[in-house]
Amino acid sequence: MSKIKVPTLLIYGDADPYLNYGLIDKMYQELPDGSERKIINGAAHCAYIERPYYHDFQDTIIDFLR
């Protein structure tokens, strides 16, 4: 994580059975200033295509890039 020098966006669902949430928290703390984290309530592993969560996923990316 120390090699990342630009603000980074982490997006994940709170119902993802594959994630280690403790590890994600640790990774997030090591990211540079300006990084953001979005947890999509109810989404699982593929939030970018899961209905209705894909709207939140897309909106989060657009807002971050602005």
Secondary structure, DSSP 8 states (H G I E B T S, - for coil): -TT--S--EEEEETT-TT--HHHHHHHHHHS-TT-EEEEETT--TTTTTSTTHHHHHHHHHHHHH-
